[in-house]
Amino acid sequence: MLSRVADALYWMGRYIERAEHTARVLEAMRDLRLDLREVNREVADEQWRGALKALSLPELSLSRLVLDPAEPTSLLCSMSRARENARQVREVISPEMWEKLNQSYWSLRDSVAAGQNESTLSQALTGIVSSSFLWDGVTDASMIRGEGWLFLKLGKFVERTDGVARMVGARLAPSGVSSGTSGENVTWPTLLKSLDAVDAYRTAHPKRVERRAVIDFLLFEADFPRSVRYSTATAADLSRRLRRFHPELGQRVERCFGRIAARVEYADLDTLDAATVTPFLLELGGSLSEASSLLQKTFFLC
């Protein structure tokens, strides 16, 4: 496979996952601000700022973060980059994949033309999440499980690991506003909603939403597809399968992702006290960045 094709597939996976993750978080934060606007605006605003920080987004209006074509961090720009990468490799992806991604992009463009009101923004956010699910299903149903599929999925799970780890880390950061009971009662249910984890969490922990249980679930639950443990294990498996196509080149990449997965698999909150969870997440972020850089140097820049 040509390096430019591998690069485009990897980043297509990352941009689509980034758009879905960001849309989900922004939708949850939007609902929270509406619910708390008259009750506790200070807590709502703090939650909003924390989410933007975790997403590496500037403090702009929701309409600009979603539909502004001139804002490089907007959801529209993420989908545009994913579409451009897909356009460059149309000979590798299935026609159905291109059709679905193209349709999602133009649906967002239509939202820009329709006017950026509350209804339009809500439909745009839910539309991105739904389109991502559909695109994922079309991809798995129509794309051969070769190098291209592996690069695409690696991009997805690298991005997912980074996004979830950042969201948990942001909620662990010290705060002057929501350190009390009211803030805690908002933070953890909202975090679960942001990551589409409410029902899965309740299945594992039916009694109540507790800080420690939420952190443990989102970081170390082996069977939840959005947890850090599941994502790192999947990325390690994908890199191992990729090595079959490139026995020499893929060895270092496989080991790098394997070490990350092992580090997460054998960690738990019994060995990580409250003071060491944040350093653990920072270490994970650094290791993930190194693994992604090594992947790109090995396969994309050769």
Backbone as CSV, one residue per row, in Angstrom:
resi,resn,N_x,N_y,N_z,CA_x,CA_y,CA_z,C_x,C_y,C_z
1,MET,0.843,-1.199,0.000,0.000,0.000,0.000,0.873,1.243,0.000
2,LEU,0.523,2.222,-0.836,1.268,3.473,-0.879,1.161,4.200,0.456
3,SER,2.245,4.883,0.843,2.261,5.568,2.132,1.204,6.665,2.203
4,ARG,0.967,7.353,1.087,-0.053,8.421,1.099,-1.446,7.849,1.323
5,VAL,-1.692,6.648,0.826,-2.993,6.006,1.016,-3.169,5.594,2.475
6,ALA,-2.115,4.995,3.042,-2.172,4.602,4.453,-2.391,5.819,5.348
7,ASP,-1.688,6.903,5.026,-1.810,8.144,5.800,-3.235,8.686,5.734
8,ALA,-3.813,8.709,4.537,-5.168,9.238,4.372,-6.192,8.395,5.127
9,LEU,-6.042,7.084,5.098,-6.977,6.209,5.802,-6.875,6.388,7.311
10,TYR,-5.643,6.468,7.808,-5.432,6.647,9.247,-6.089,7.946,9.724
11,TRP,-5.855,9.031,8.999,-6.401,10.315,9.432,-7.892,10.433,9.165
12,MET,-8.389,9.741,8.170,-9.830,9.690,7.985,-10.489,9.069,9.213
13,GLY,-9.921,7.968,9.710,-10.443,7.342,10.918,-10.388,8.264,12.120
14,ARG,-9.298,9.005,12.239,-9.158,9.916,13.372,-10.152,11.070,13.299
15,TYR,-10.293,11.671,12.135,-11.176,12.839,12.017,-12.645,12.472,12.224
16,ILE,-13.065,11.321,11.736,-14.459,10.916,11.936,-14.722,10.616,13.406
17,GLU,-13.800,9.929,14.063,-13.950,9.657,15.491,-13.915,10.955,16.297
18,ARG,-13.044,11.874,15.908,-12.956,13.164,16.605,-14.253,13.944,16.475
19,ALA,-14.822,13.949,15.274,-16.076,14.670,15.063,-17.199,14.062,15.898
20,GLU,-17.295,12.730,15.914,-18.338,12.078,16.708,-18.167,12.354,18.199
21,HIS,-16.937,12.197,18.696,-16.656,12.421,20.104,-16.981,13.861,20.499
22,THR,-16.530,14.803,19.696,-16.769,16.217,19.993,-18.255,16.536,19.952
23,ALA,-18.954,16.009,18.963,-20.395,16.258,18.865,-21.135,15.719,20.081
24,ARG,-20.750,14.546,20.532,-21.404,13.940,21.679,-21.188,14.775,22.946
25,VAL,-19.944,15.225,23.139,-19.624,16.022,24.320,-20.334,17.373,24.268
26,LEU,-20.293,18.038,23.124,-20.936,19.343,23.006,-22.445,19.245,23.206
27,GLU,-23.045,18.178,22.713,-24.486,17.997,22.904,-24.825,17.810,24.382
28,ALA,-24.020,17.015,25.093,-24.260,16.811,26.521,-24.070,18.113,27.298
29,MET,-23.037,18.875,26.942,-22.785,20.137,27.633,-23.864,21.174,27.314
30,ARG,-24.352,21.165,26.100,-25.440,22.070,25.727,-26.683,21.779,26.554
31,ASP,-27.035,20.508,26.674,-28.207,20.140,27.483,-28.014,20.527,28.947
32,LEU,-26.791,20.336,29.457,-26.514,20.675,30.850,-26.674,22.169,31.093
33,ARG,-26.149,22.976,30.186,-26.257,24.428,30.358,-27.711,24.883,30.319
34,LEU,-28.516,24.261,29.471,-29.938,24.605,29.421,-30.636,24.216,30.721
35,ASP,-30.282,23.035,31.262,-30.926,22.558,32.491,-30.528,23.393,33.702
36,LEU,-29.264,23.846,33.751,-28.752,24.538,34.935,-28.720,26.060,34.791
37,ARG,-29.213,26.560,33.666,-29.113,28.005,33.411,-29.712,28.833,34.541
38,GLU,-30.845,28.416,35.057,-31.515,29.173,36.114,-31.187,28.647,37.508
39,VAL,-30.585,27.486,37.606,-30.333,26.858,38.904,-28.927,27.177,39.408
40,ASN,-27.943,26.903,38.618,-26.551,27.124,39.021,-25.718,27.400,37.778
41,ARG,-25.777,28.635,37.310,-25.068,29.013,36.090,-23.563,28.839,36.239
42,GLU,-23.049,29.066,37.445,-21.607,28.978,37.660,-21.090,27.558,37.422
43,VAL,-21.802,26.575,37.958,-21.409,25.175,37.746,-21.519,24.807,36.268
44,ALA,-22.603,25.246,35.622,-22.795,24.943,34.206,-21.676,25.520,33.357
45,ASP,-21.303,26.773,33.631,-20.236,27.409,32.860,-18.900,26.730,33.101
46,GLU,-18.679,26.291,34.344,-17.425,25.598,34.634,-17.347,24.265,33.908
47,GLN,-18.455,23.542,33.866,-18.495,22.276,33.141,-18.228,22.499,31.653
48,TRP,-18.795,23.549,31.118,-18.598,23.886,29.703,-17.125,24.186,29.413
49,ARG,-16.515,25.003,30.256,-15.101,25.348,30.041,-14.213,24.114,30.176
50,GLY,-14.534,23.239,31.139,-13.753,22.016,31.304,-13.848,21.107,30.083
51,ALA,-15.041,21.038,29.496,-15.217,20.207,28.300,-14.437,20.773,27.121
52,LEU,-14.483,22.093,26.951,-13.732,22.713,25.852,-12.234,22.488,26.017
53,LYS,-11.755,22.560,27.245,-10.339,22.324,27.497,-9.954,20.881,27.150
54,ALA,-10.803,19.937,27.545,-10.522,18.529,27.250,-10.539,18.256,25.756
55,LEU,-11.371,19.001,25.023,-11.470,18.821,23.579,-10.462,19.661,22.810
56,SER,-9.671,20.449,23.537,-8.701,21.365,22.920,-9.394,22.353,21.981
57,LEU,-10.556,22.848,22.411,-11.325,23.800,21.625,-11.245,25.187,22.243
58,PRO,-11.262,26.225,21.435,-11.288,27.588,21.980,-12.655,27.915,22.574
59,GLU,-12.713,28.926,23.409,-13.978,29.337,24.028,-14.765,30.200,23.052
60,LEU,-15.452,29.523,22.146,-16.284,30.191,21.150,-17.728,29.755,21.341
61,SER,-18.614,30.387,20.617,-20.023,30.000,20.683,-20.216,28.611,20.104
62,LEU,-21.290,27.965,20.509,-21.564,26.623,20.021,-21.731,26.611,18.503
63,SER,-22.361,27.623,17.971,-22.574,27.665,16.522,-21.253,27.699,15.767
64,ARG,-20.272,28.430,16.274,-18.973,28.473,15.597,-18.229,27.151,15.753
65,LEU,-18.350,26.534,16.911,-17.662,25.257,17.138,-18.245,24.136,16.288
66,VAL,-19.480,24.292,15.877,-20.121,23.237,15.091,-20.062,23.527,13.593
67,LEU,-20.450,24.727,13.178,-20.733,24.957,11.763,-19.900,26.044,11.097
68,ASP,-18.893,26.579,11.768,-18.111,27.657,11.165,-17.035,27.080,10.238
69,PRO,-17.144,27.296,8.919,-16.140,26.748,8.005,-14.786,27.426,8.127
70,ALA,-14.749,28.613,8.742,-13.487,29.340,8.898,-12.776,28.998,10.206
71,GLU,-13.431,28.238,11.101,-12.830,27.847,12.377,-12.210,26.456,12.225
72,PRO,-10.882,26.357,12.285,-10.227,25.064,12.004,-10.566,23.944,12.977
73,THR,-11.083,24.288,14.158,-11.434,23.244,15.130,-12.903,22.850,15.069
74,SER,-13.668,23.440,14.165,-15.108,23.154,14.123,-15.384,21.742,13.627
75,LEU,-16.573,21.261,13.952,-16.984,19.933,13.486,-17.091,19.892,11.971
76,LEU,-17.529,20.969,11.383,-17.611,21.027,9.928,-16.233,20.837,9.299
77,CYS,-15.213,21.456,9.884,-13.853,21.308,9.351,-13.330,19.885,9.547
78,SER,-13.648,19.261,10.684,-13.224,17.871,10.890,-13.839,16.955,9.846
79,MET,-15.128,17.132,9.582,-15.791,16.312,8.577,-15.271,16.622,7.178
80,SER,-14.923,17.877,6.944,-14.351,18.253,5.652,-13.004,17.580,5.430
81,ARG,-12.169,17.521,6.480,-10.874,16.860,6.360,-11.041,15.355,6.151
82,ALA,-11.989,14.761,6.870,-12.255,13.334,6.675,-12.696,13.075,5.242
83,ARG,-13.570,13.912,4.718,-14.065,13.752,3.347,-12.939,13.928,2.337
84,GLU,-12.061,14.886,2.557,-10.953,15.111,1.630,-10.011,13.912,1.613
85,ASN,-9.727,13.341,2.785,-8.905,12.131,2.837,-9.582,10.979,2.104
86,ALA,-10.902,10.862,2.280,-11.646,9.801,1.594,-11.625,10.010,0.079
87,ARG,-11.723,11.258,-0.331,-11.718,11.559,-1.778,-10.406,11.120,-2.420
88,GLN,-9.298,11.245,-1.674,-7.986,10.892,-2.213,-7.795,9.380,-2.353
89,VAL,-8.591,8.600,-1.628,-8.394,7.141,-1.651,-9.684,6.417,-2.028
90,ARG,-10.447,6.990,-2.931,-11.729,6.381,-3.302,-11.558,5.008,-3.926
91,GLU,-10.369,4.753,-4.476,-10.136,3.442,-5.076,-9.931,2.350,-4.033
92,VAL,-9.716,2.745,-2.773,-9.445,1.785,-1.697,-10.690,1.526,-0.849
93,ILE,-11.464,2.576,-0.598,-12.672,2.411,0.212,-13.830,2.003,-0.688
94,SER,-14.893,1.504,-0.082,-16.049,1.064,-0.868,-16.875,2.272,-1.315
95,PRO,-17.635,2.137,-2.406,-18.511,3.241,-2.842,-19.502,3.654,-1.764
96,GLU,-19.980,2.683,-0.995,-20.950,2.986,0.062,-20.319,3.854,1.154
97,MET,-19.043,3.630,1.461,-18.352,4.440,2.467,-18.243,5.892,2.004
98,TRP,-17.836,6.067,0.747,-17.731,7.425,0.212,-19.101,8.108,0.186
99,GLU,-20.108,7.397,-0.244,-21.448,7.965,-0.333,-21.948,8.418,1.037
100,LYS,-21.732,7.601,2.063,-22.212,7.957,3.399,-21.467,9.154,3.959
101,LEU,-20.148,9.170,3.795,-19.353,10.291,4.314,-19.675,11.570,3.559
102,ASN,-19.815,11.481,2.264,-20.148,12.651,1.455,-21.518,13.207,1.838
103,GLN,-22.450,12.306,2.069,-23.794,12.714,2.478,-23.761,13.431,3.829
104,SER,-22.970,12.927,4.766,-22.866,13.543,6.090,-22.276,14.947,5.990
105,TYR,-21.270,15.084,5.151,-20.632,16.395,4.971,-21.617,17.417,4.402
106,TRP,-22.319,17.029,3.339,-23.240,17.975,2.717,-24.451,18.260,3.599
107,SER,-24.786,17.353,4.460,-25.854,17.621,5.420,-25.442,18.739,6.374
108,LEU,-24.163,18.725,6.789,-23.660,19.815,7.626,-23.625,21.133,6.862
109,ARG,-23.215,21.089,5.616,-23.200,22.302,4.798,-24.614,22.871,4.647
110,ASP,-25.584,22.004,4.503,-26.971,22.461,4.426,-27.403,23.133,5.729
111,SER,-26.878,22.649,6.852,-27.200,23.260,8.143,-26.659,24.682,8.216
112,VAL,-25.488,24.909,7.640,-24.923,26.262,7.604,-25.848,27.183,6.814
113,ALA,-26.319,26.701,5.675,-27.195,27.517,4.836,-28.553,27.763,5.475
114,ALA,-29.003,26.821,6.309,-30.337,26.926,6.917,-30.388,27.945,8.053
115,GLY,-29.225,28.383,8.548,-29.218,29.318,9.667,-28.880,28.628,10.965
116,GLN,-28.065,29.289,11.780,-27.507,28.638,12.956,-28.348,28.935,14.199
117,ASN,-29.540,28.358,14.257,-30.393,28.499,15.435,-30.278,27.251,16.303
118,GLU,-30.979,27.235,17.435,-30.877,26.126,18.382,-31.307,24.801,17.751
119,SER,-32.371,24.824,16.984,-32.857,23.607,16.358,-31.841,23.054,15.354
120,THR,-31.257,23.936,14.566,-30.271,23.513,13.574,-29.047,22.915,14.232
121,LEU,-28.579,23.556,15.307,-27.393,23.065,16.011,-27.654,21.695,16.628
122,SER,-28.830,21.529,17.229,-29.174,20.243,17.831,-29.216,19.143,16.778
123,GLN,-29.829,19.436,15.640,-29.913,18.449,14.573,-28.534,18.126,14.008
124,ALA,-27.663,19.141,13.927,-26.310,18.916,13.416,-25.527,18.002,14.341
125,LEU,-25.623,18.225,15.645,-24.876,17.413,16.604,-25.363,15.965,16.606
126,THR,-26.668,15.778,16.680,-27.197,14.412,16.671,-26.958,13.733,15.319
127,GLY,-26.971,14.544,14.254,-26.729,13.998,12.924,-25.316,13.469,12.763
128,ILE,-24.335,14.159,13.335,-22.943,13.711,13.244,-22.765,12.385,13.970
129,VAL,-23.346,12.274,15.156,-23.235,11.031,15.924,-23.904,9.877,15.171
130,SER,-25.107,10.111,14.673,-25.827,9.057,13.935,-25.083,8.670,12.664
131,SER,-24.558,9.660,11.962,-23.832,9.385,10.720,-22.574,8.581,10.983
132,SER,-21.925,8.864,12.107,-20.713,8.118,12.447,-21.028,6.653,12.697
133,PHE,-22.128,6.393,13.405,-22.549,5.008,13.624,-22.829,4.303,12.296
134,LEU,-23.548,4.982,11.423,-23.893,4.389,10.137,-22.643,4.162,9.288
135,TRP,-21.748,5.134,9.294,-20.519,5.012,8.501,-19.671,3.857,9.015
136,ASP,-19.614,3.705,10.328,-18.865,2.600,10.922,-19.452,1.257,10.480
137,GLY,-20.775,1.171,10.485,-21.423,-0.063,10.063,-21.191,-0.370,8.597
138,VAL,-21.285,0.661,7.751,-21.029,0.492,6.325,-19.579,0.058,6.098
139,THR,-18.659,0.649,6.840,-17.242,0.299,6.704,-17.005,-1.172,7.029
140,ASP,-17.539,-1.610,8.160,-17.318,-3.001,8.575,-18.054,-3.997,7.673
141,ALA,-19.110,-3.538,7.026,-19.882,-4.443,6.175,-19.361,-4.521,4.748
142,SER,-18.544,-3.534,4.339,-18.195,-3.465,2.918,-16.700,-3.419,2.624
143,MET,-15.851,-3.258,3.633,-14.419,-3.089,3.365,-13.657,-4.361,3.722
144,ILE,-12.788,-4.787,2.831,-11.989,-5.975,3.064,-11.046,-5.748,4.242
145,ARG,-10.820,-6.787,5.032,-9.989,-6.651,6.234,-8.495,-6.750,5.870
146,GLY,-8.044,-5.785,5.097,-6.646,-5.721,4.703,-5.931,-4.577,5.381
147,GLU,-4.832,-4.134,4.787,-4.054,-3.046,5.374,-4.883,-1.778,5.555
148,GLY,-5.668,-1.454,4.536,-6.447,-0.225,4.590,-7.390,-0.180,5.772
149,TRP,-8.109,-1.273,5.980,-9.045,-1.350,7.102,-8.304,-1.223,8.435
150,LEU,-7.119,-1.826,8.532,-6.340,-1.767,9.764,-5.863,-0.350,10.056
151,PHE,-5.385,0.366,9.055,-4.958,1.753,9.267,-6.139,2.631,9.664
152,LEU,-7.275,2.418,9.017,-8.485,3.188,9.323,-8.917,2.981,10.765
153,LYS,-8.947,1.731,11.204,-9.381,1.423,12.558,-8.343,1.849,13.602
154,LEU,-7.072,1.778,13.255,-6.051,2.272,14.183,-6.256,3.755,14.455
155,GLY,-6.538,4.510,13.396,-6.816,5.930,13.585,-7.990,6.154,14.514
156,LYS,-9.035,5.364,14.321,-10.234,5.494,15.158,-9.918,5.255,16.627
157,PHE,-9.203,4.171,16.942,-9.010,3.815,18.350,-7.886,4.611,19.014
158,VAL,-6.942,5.105,18.244,-5.973,6.051,18.813,-6.700,7.326,19.228
159,GLU,-7.567,7.821,18.357,-8.323,9.036,18.656,-9.276,8.819,19.828
160,ARG,-9.913,7.666,19.880,-10.858,7.382,20.960,-10.147,7.298,22.305
161,THR,-9.015,6.619,22.346,-8.255,6.531,23.591,-7.885,7.913,24.089
162,ASP,-7.372,8.734,23.192,-6.953,10.090,23.562,-8.144,10.907,24.047
163,GLY,-9.273,10.811,23.349,-10.437,11.611,23.712,-11.005,11.246,25.069
164,VAL,-11.146,9.970,25.346,-11.702,9.534,26.635,-10.745,9.864,27.777
165,ALA,-9.460,9.619,27.579,-8.476,9.927,28.622,-8.472,11.419,28.945
166,ARG,-8.583,12.252,27.932,-8.621,13.704,28.156,-9.874,14.124,28.927
167,MET,-11.014,13.522,28.591,-12.251,13.880,29.281,-12.180,13.500,30.750
168,VAL,-11.687,12.306,31.053,-11.562,11.896,32.451,-10.553,12.781,33.169
169,GLY,-9.431,13.045,32.530,-8.409,13.896,33.139,-8.908,15.292,33.446
170,ALA,-9.720,15.846,32.545,-10.251,17.194,32.763,-11.169,17.230,33.978
171,ARG,-11.915,16.160,34.219,-12.827,16.120,35.360,-12.091,15.864,36.670
172,LEU,-10.863,15.387,36.592,-10.066,15.186,37.798,-9.290,16.431,38.189
173,ALA,-9.225,17.406,37.279,-8.464,18.631,37.551,-9.109,19.389,38.703
174,PRO,-8.296,20.001,39.586,-8.860,20.761,40.703,-9.683,21.936,40.222
175,SER,-10.746,22.228,40.938,-11.650,23.306,40.556,-12.120,24.049,41.783
176,GLY,-12.325,25.322,41.603,-12.778,26.136,42.727,-14.272,26.218,42.849
177,VAL,-14.998,25.728,41.848,-16.447,25.899,41.853,-17.164,24.617,42.216
178,SER,-16.862,23.547,41.495,-17.677,22.334,41.647,-17.026,21.292,42.532
179,SER,-16.208,21.736,43.462,-15.577,20.772,44.350,-16.532,20.249,45.412
180,GLY,-17.678,20.897,45.561,-18.647,20.459,46.547,-19.558,19.372,46.016
181,THR,-20.559,19.023,46.843,-21.462,17.932,46.487,-22.256,18.235,45.228
182,SER,-22.741,19.462,45.079,-23.553,19.796,43.906,-22.757,19.639,42.630
183,GLY,-21.498,20.077,42.661,-20.655,19.931,41.485,-20.376,18.486,41.161
184,GLU,-20.101,17.674,42.188,-19.844,16.252,41.978,-21.077,15.561,41.396
185,ASN,-22.253,15.960,41.861,-23.488,15.351,41.367,-23.743,15.658,39.900
186,VAL,-23.136,16.732,39.409,-23.269,17.097,38.003,-22.169,16.473,37.160
187,THR,-20.953,16.490,37.679,-19.777,16.107,36.887,-19.838,14.693,36.354
188,TRP,-20.077,13.714,37.214,-19.918,12.316,36.814,-21.067,11.796,35.953
189,PRO,-22.340,12.129,36.249,-23.404,11.738,35.304,-23.230,12.390,33.932
190,THR,-22.787,13.654,33.920,-22.584,14.343,32.650,-21.433,13.733,31.870
191,LEU,-20.386,13.324,32.564,-19.264,12.667,31.892,-19.717,11.362,31.239
192,LEU,-20.513,10.586,31.952,-21.044,9.349,31.382,-21.895,9.628,30.145
193,LYS,-22.740,10.638,30.229,-23.584,10.993,29.085,-22.731,11.449,27.909
194,SER,-21.667,12.201,28.182,-20.791,12.697,27.125,-20.145,11.570,26.345
195,LEU,-19.926,10.440,27.004,-19.235,9.314,26.379,-20.196,8.171,26.040
196,ASP,-21.485,8.463,26.032,-22.506,7.466,25.694,-22.353,6.214,26.555
197,ALA,-22.148,6.448,27.858,-21.838,5.333,28.758,-22.860,5.145,29.866
198,VAL,-23.966,5.870,29.822,-24.919,5.847,30.939,-25.508,4.452,31.136
199,ASP,-26.064,3.881,30.093,-26.719,2.575,30.228,-25.714,1.477,30.540
200,ALA,-24.555,1.523,29.888,-23.536,0.503,30.145,-23.047,0.583,31.589
201,TYR,-22.881,1.799,32.091,-22.445,1.974,33.481,-23.493,1.436,34.446
202,ARG,-24.755,1.727,34.181,-25.824,1.261,35.072,-25.927,-0.255,35.092
203,THR,-25.581,-0.889,33.989,-25.566,-2.347,33.966,-24.498,-2.893,34.908
204,ALA,-23.336,-2.247,34.903,-22.228,-2.686,35.761,-22.380,-2.204,37.198
205,HIS,-22.977,-1.015,37.380,-23.123,-0.411,38.710,-24.553,0.114,38.857
206,PRO,-25.507,-0.763,39.154,-26.919,-0.354,39.148,-27.343,0.531,40.307
207,LYS,-26.545,0.636,41.348,-27.014,1.331,42.544,-26.954,2.852,42.414
208,ARG,-25.782,3.400,42.118,-25.665,4.848,42.055,-24.435,5.241,41.248
209,VAL,-24.406,6.526,40.887,-23.251,7.066,40.159,-22.272,7.631,41.172
210,GLU,-21.100,7.012,41.260,-20.068,7.437,42.207,-18.780,7.759,41.463
211,ARG,-18.071,8.712,41.977,-16.845,9.184,41.334,-15.877,8.045,41.035
212,ARG,-15.545,7.265,42.033,-14.557,6.203,41.863,-15.028,5.154,40.852
213,ALA,-16.296,4.790,40.937,-16.830,3.773,40.035,-16.849,4.266,38.594
214,VAL,-17.172,5.537,38.381,-17.186,6.104,37.034,-15.785,6.104,36.430
215,ILE,-14.807,6.561,37.210,-13.423,6.597,36.717,-12.944,5.190,36.388
216,ASP,-13.211,4.249,37.286,-12.791,2.872,37.068,-13.454,2.294,35.817
217,PHE,-14.727,2.586,35.623,-15.460,2.062,34.472,-14.915,2.624,33.165
218,LEU,-14.714,3.936,33.102,-14.279,4.570,31.856,-12.825,4.269,31.513
219,LEU,-12.022,3.988,32.532,-10.613,3.687,32.274,-10.365,2.191,32.096
220,PHE,-10.952,1.356,32.942,-10.495,-0.027,33.044,-11.535,-1.099,32.743
221,GLU,-12.746,-0.732,32.328,-13.751,-1.742,31.984,-13.352,-2.434,30.674
222,ALA,-13.098,-3.725,30.746,-12.561,-4.457,29.591,-13.581,-4.630,28.472
223,ASP,-14.874,-4.610,28.787,-15.888,-4.949,27.793,-16.688,-3.756,27.287
224,PHE,-16.364,-2.562,27.736,-17.073,-1.375,27.245,-16.277,-0.758,26.096
225,PRO,-16.853,-0.623,24.894,-16.072,-0.239,23.716,-15.514,1.174,23.724
226,ARG,-15.925,2.008,24.683,-15.362,3.351,24.751,-14.390,3.530,25.922
227,SER,-14.140,2.477,26.655,-13.190,2.605,27.764,-11.766,2.668,27.238
228,VAL,-10.886,3.218,28.044,-9.482,3.310,27.659,-8.874,1.923,27.507
229,ARG,-9.231,1.007,28.407,-8.663,-0.341,28.322,-9.088,-1.041,27.040
230,TYR,-10.360,-0.984,26.711,-10.841,-1.626,25.491,-10.163,-1.013,24.268
231,SER,-10.057,0.315,24.237,-9.495,0.998,23.066,-8.020,0.686,22.883
232,THR,-7.258,0.686,23.977,-5.834,0.384,23.847,-5.600,-1.076,23.473
233,ALA,-6.433,-1.974,23.997,-6.310,-3.387,23.635,-6.632,-3.596,22.159
234,THR,-7.653,-2.886,21.659,-8.010,-3.001,20.246,-6.911,-2.441,19.355
235,ALA,-6.348,-1.297,19.739,-5.249,-0.708,18.960,-4.050,-1.647,18.923
236,ALA,-3.750,-2.298,20.035,-2.638,-3.249,20.071,-2.911,-4.437,19.161
237,ASP,-4.141,-4.926,19.154,-4.491,-6.047,18.287,-4.391,-5.650,16.813
238,LEU,-4.839,-4.452,16.480,-4.758,-3.970,15.103,-3.304,-3.848,14.652
239,SER,-2.448,-3.328,15.525,-1.029,-3.192,15.167,-0.372,-4.562,15.004
240,ARG,-0.812,-5.521,15.800,-0.284,-6.884,15.679,-0.700,-7.502,14.336
241,ARG,-1.926,-7.277,13.926,-2.394,-7.784,12.639,-1.721,-7.048,11.480
242,LEU,-1.407,-5.773,11.684,-0.725,-5.004,10.647,0.680,-5.542,10.402
243,ARG,1.315,-6.051,11.439,2.664,-6.578,11.294,2.721,-7.781,10.351
244,ARG,1.628,-8.487,10.197,1.598,-9.626,9.279,1.867,-9.180,7.844
245,PHE,1.471,-7.941,7.532,1.724,-7.412,6.192,3.139,-6.838,6.074
246,HIS,3.704,-6.405,7.212,5.026,-5.779,7.221,5.826,-6.323,8.411
247,PRO,6.349,-7.537,8.303,7.014,-8.187,9.446,8.138,-7.360,10.057
248,GLU,8.956,-6.694,9.221,10.086,-5.933,9.746,9.659,-4.547,10.208
249,LEU,8.961,-3.836,9.344,8.557,-2.467,9.674,7.605,-2.427,10.872
250,GLY,6.724,-3.403,10.941,5.671,-3.350,11.954,6.073,-3.782,13.339
251,GLN,7.279,-4.312,13.518,7.665,-4.864,14.816,7.687,-3.803,15.909
252,ARG,8.352,-2.686,15.661,8.442,-1.628,16.677,7.080,-1.016,16.972
253,VAL,6.275,-0.855,15.934,4.931,-0.297,16.125,4.088,-1.227,16.981
254,GLU,4.138,-2.513,16.693,3.386,-3.487,17.476,3.804,-3.450,18.940
255,ARG,5.095,-3.421,19.192,5.584,-3.403,20.568,5.163,-2.128,21.298
256,CYS,5.179,-1.022,20.595,4.814,0.255,21.216,3.350,0.254,21.656
257,PHE,2.460,-0.154,20.768,1.047,-0.217,21.138,0.796,-1.332,22.154
258,GLY,1.556,-2.406,22.077,1.406,-3.496,23.035,1.775,-3.074,24.446
259,ARG,2.832,-2.281,24.573,3.227,-1.796,25.907,2.154,-0.900,26.514
260,ILE,1.545,-0.071,25.686,0.475,0.798,26.186,-0.700,-0.041,26.682
261,ALA,-1.097,-1.017,25.886,-2.230,-1.871,26.277,-1.931,-2.631,27.561
262,ALA,-0.701,-3.134,27.689,-0.330,-3.876,28.899,-0.317,-2.958,30.113
263,ARG,0.173,-1.749,29.926,0.211,-0.781,31.046,-1.197,-0.507,31.570
264,VAL,-2.141,-0.341,30.658,-3.518,-0.060,31.067,-4.179,-1.311,31.639
265,GLU,-3.927,-2.460,31.017,-4.570,-3.703,31.457,-4.215,-4.060,32.896
266,TYR,-2.979,-3.808,33.280,-2.537,-4.219,34.612,-2.544,-3.076,35.624
267,ALA,-3.180,-1.977,35.260,-3.388,-0.883,36.212,-4.822,-0.947,36.734
268,ASP,-5.050,-0.435,37.920,-6.403,-0.323,38.463,-6.392,0.735,39.552
269,LEU,-7.577,1.089,40.023,-7.679,2.161,41.016,-7.200,1.729,42.391
270,ASP,-6.999,0.434,42.591,-6.433,-0.015,43.855,-4.941,0.298,43.933
271,THR,-4.284,0.329,42.766,-2.854,0.676,42.740,-2.630,2.139,42.385
272,LEU,-3.650,2.794,41.831,-3.569,4.219,41.521,-4.446,4.974,42.503
273,ASP,-3.846,5.667,43.458,-4.665,6.452,44.374,-5.077,7.748,43.683
274,ALA,-5.847,8.561,44.372,-6.391,9.779,43.768,-5.300,10.699,43.243
275,ALA,-4.145,10.691,43.882,-3.066,11.593,43.488,-2.313,11.121,42.260
276,THR,-2.467,9.846,41.899,-1.670,9.313,40.794,-2.471,9.005,39.539
277,VAL,-3.793,9.190,39.556,-4.584,8.946,38.355,-4.227,9.963,37.271
278,THR,-4.123,11.229,37.640,-3.782,12.264,36.657,-2.408,12.040,36.037
279,PRO,-1.349,11.786,36.834,-0.055,11.450,36.207,-0.125,10.220,35.308
280,PHE,-0.933,9.230,35.694,-1.108,8.039,34.863,-1.701,8.411,33.510
281,LEU,-2.709,9.288,33.497,-3.332,9.708,32.254,-2.376,10.547,31.407
282,LEU,-1.572,11.385,32.060,-0.579,12.168,31.323,0.470,11.261,30.692
283,GLU,0.893,10.256,31.436,1.850,9.275,30.908,1.240,8.526,29.720
284,LEU,-0.023,8.155,29.854,-0.714,7.463,28.775,-0.779,8.342,27.527
285,GLY,-1.107,9.614,27.717,-1.183,10.529,26.584,0.151,10.663,25.874
286,GLY,1.239,10.741,26.650,2.563,10.829,26.054,2.933,9.568,25.290
287,SER,2.628,8.417,25.874,2.932,7.143,25.212,2.118,6.979,23.938
288,LEU,0.868,7.412,23.984,0.007,7.302,22.805,0.516,8.205,21.684
289,SER,0.958,9.394,22.050,1.520,10.311,21.056,2.777,9.725,20.416
290,GLU,3.621,9.093,21.234,4.836,8.466,20.711,4.494,7.313,19.768
291,ALA,3.501,6.511,20.142,3.105,5.384,19.296,2.546,5.869,17.961
292,SER,1.734,6.926,18.008,1.169,7.475,16.775,2.268,8.047,15.884
293,SER,3.229,8.739,16.493,4.345,9.303,15.723,5.179,8.199,15.087
294,LEU,5.427,7.133,15.842,6.203,6.010,15.317,5.457,5.349,14.157
295,LEU,4.150,5.190,14.302,3.338,4.620,13.225,3.472,5.447,11.955
296,GLN,3.375,6.759,12.117,3.442,7.634,10.951,4.835,7.641,10.329
297,LYS,5.880,7.659,11.151,7.238,7.643,10.609,7.535,6.321,9.896
298,THR,6.970,5.260,10.439,7.251,3.933,9.877,6.538,3.694,8.557
299,PHE,5.262,4.099,8.471,4.464,3.732,7.319,4.110,4.894,6.388
300,PHE,4.065,6.111,6.907,3.556,7.208,6.102,4.659,8.099,5.530
301,LEU,5.807,8.145,6.185,6.878,9.057,5.766,8.036,8.334,5.089
302,CYS,7.822,7.061,4.775,8.890,6.292,4.150,8.968,6.565,2.645
